[in-house]
Structure formats: C-alpha cells, structure tokens
Amino acid sequence: MKRRNFLLKAGTGAAALGVTTACGSAGSQSSGESAAVQTSPRITWRLASSFPRSLDTIFGGAEIMSQRVSQLTEGRFTIRVHSGGEIVPPFSVLDAVETGSVSMGHTAGYYYTGKNPALAFDTTIPFGLTARQQNAWLYEGGGLDLTRKLYADFNIINFPGGNTGAQMGGWFRKEMNSLADFKGLKMRIPGQGGEVMSRMGVTVQVISGGDIYLALERGTIDATEWVGPYDDEKLGFYKVAKYYYYPGWWEPGPNLSFLINRGEWDKLPVLYQQAITVATYEANMQMLALYDAKNPPALARLLEPDKGVQLRAFPDDFMAEASKTAEELTESLAAANASYRETLDAWKKFRADSYRWFATAEMAYAKFAYKP
C-alpha cells in the first residue's frame, strides 16, 4: 500500500472524527464525543514487545503508537503495551501474534528468519539500505507489499514500526586488528549478520537485550552489538568492554515492525484501522528522529576520558571479507527459497537505483561536511 494513499485515507478518517466531534460539542451530543466514535465499539488489545522498558526509544515506539491510537479514537480503542518477557518471551512475539495470544506485537522481522529467511528484509540485511532508503523501499518501492506476502503465511499484517539509523559495530573486550582476530570470538549478534559472522569463524549467540550485560560481564560472550550510543550507554556495556567498533554493516538501517493478527485486524472498524495506520507511521518517523537527536551527545559522553572507551573502525580486511560473505549468503538463501529470491531480486533493483542516487548528491555533501 502506498504511503500517500493510506495517509490520505487515514487523514480523511481522522478529519471525519474531528468534524463530528465539533458537531457534537454544538449540542447535538451531550457527551461531546463524535458520532462516528460514539457508535464504535470499545476494544482493548494487548501488544507484546520484544524490548525491555528501559530502552525508552525502542520500547517507546510502541507507547507512542498506542497513545496516538487512543487519541484518534477518543479512548475507545486501547492498546496495552507489555515489555519483552512480561507476557511473551522476546523472541516469541511473532508466534504469539500468529496464534492470537496477543493481538499485536512490536519486534524485528529478522528475529524469525528460522521460519522464513526472507523475513530479514523486513528489518535489514548486511550491507543493505540506510534508514531513509529502507523507508523509501517499504512505503514507495513495493517493499511493504512484498513483506506482507511473507507475513500472510503467519496470519499477520505488518506495519513499519521504527528505525535506529545506521548502527554501531558493537562492544569488544579486546582490540580487533585483523580478520584473524575474529576467529573463535563469542559474539551476540542476530539475523543474517550473525550468519555472516558465523561463516567467518565467529561463535554466534542470540541473547535478548536485557541479558546481554551479564553475559558480557561474565565472559559468556566476548563481544556484543546492540544499537548505538544512546541505548548502549543505558545498558552500560562500556563498563565491561572498552573497544567500541563501527560501522554496523549488518544493520545500516534496521526497521522494526508492528505485527497484527490478521483476524483481529479484519474485525476492526475502518476508522480504527486508519488510526493504527497513522499511529504506526508516526511512531516509525519519531523513533528515527529521537535516535538522530540522542546519539550524538551519548557518543560524546561515552568518549569522555574517564570512561576509557576506545573508538575503532573495523579492520579493512574484515570489512572486505564480510561484504563478500554476505553476498554469498544472500545468493545461497535465494537459491533455496522462492520467496527469498522474489524479495531479493526486487530489493536489489531498488538498492542499485538508490545507491546510484545517494552516491551523487548525498555522498558528495557528506564527504565535505561530515568530519569526525
């Protein structure tokens, strides 16, 4: 569904709510509620998040969405947001939405590549799209139609639900000087990025956000990626691992998703569907804006001398091998999975066009203006 189309429809619905509310306040409705909303049912949903409440920017995306839905429906449609592990394990959100245990989830598609590796495209794949490019692909480049075909197999409809922007490479307990240093390293990293790392000799582990610090502190893992300076600082990784690497080539623009049980979605009044459409769009845009505002001062704090943090770029030979391995991985997955092939081919066409454009004006400006 094109962004301009669904926002137009949603805006029309929101306008209708506003007009009928104004009419009601003139005396025809003693309660002051709009006629359209007053005749709509009261509905309460549960939303299961994959993220801990302490990560206010990521977890907060679901809260922003929930608040806006409530406002647009004058409190008649309530979505109660539950943090990761509160009612559903962090990596079981898709299953809970599929079965209807919860009506809605907030998670990342690449957590569920064991079900279909093509779900990674809903989030990101290594050496993929930036946040702007990912949004362009999803909203205007056919990506949302493709990912909805994937989720349809699980009785789910998906909506973009936030983006962190390009992530950092993560925290390491020792300095990494070459590709050889990664052999045998124990690292927390999910998705296809984890598969690439595994193929390069890294021992990969998938650990939920709330458990990473303890694993790093105890030496269960030697390194971890998470998001970027703002969230990483909150989780305190700098206290137990001093080398902070960039870039997170496996997550150049990771999209989170709101997943909705298809049966529950189909039962909603049209105005409530429009409210969700508008609210998820707002949450998606707001999350990226928050990260772009909060990451710069957080990085400055992390690099204060008393922290002892050493900022490092990944070694060139490691980056080159990762790029080569990532390309081999995507092609092997496409050869074995028809839905992956369909999605990859369309995605690569969009990426090539987008890279060509960004390599013109955007890159020229960035090279001149962005100084470390």
ABEGO torsion letter per residue (X at the ends): XBAAAAAAAAAAAAAAAAAAAAAAAAGABAAGBBAAAAABBBBBBBBBBABBAABAAAAAAAAAAAAAAAAAAGGABBBBBBBBGAABBAAAAAAAAAAGABABBBBBAAAAAAABAAAAAAABBBGBBBAAAAAAAAAAAGAAAAAAAAAAAAGBBBBBAEBAEBBBAEBBABBBABAAAABGBBBBBBEAAAAAAAAAGBBBBBBBAAAAAAAAAAGABABBBBBBAAAAAAAGAAAABABBBOBBAABABBBBBBBBBAAAAAABBAAAAAAAAAAAAAAAAAAAAAAAAAAAAAAAAAABAAAGBBBBBBBAAAAAAAAAAAAAAAAAAAAABAAAAAAAAAAAAAAAAAAAAAABAAAAAAAAABBX
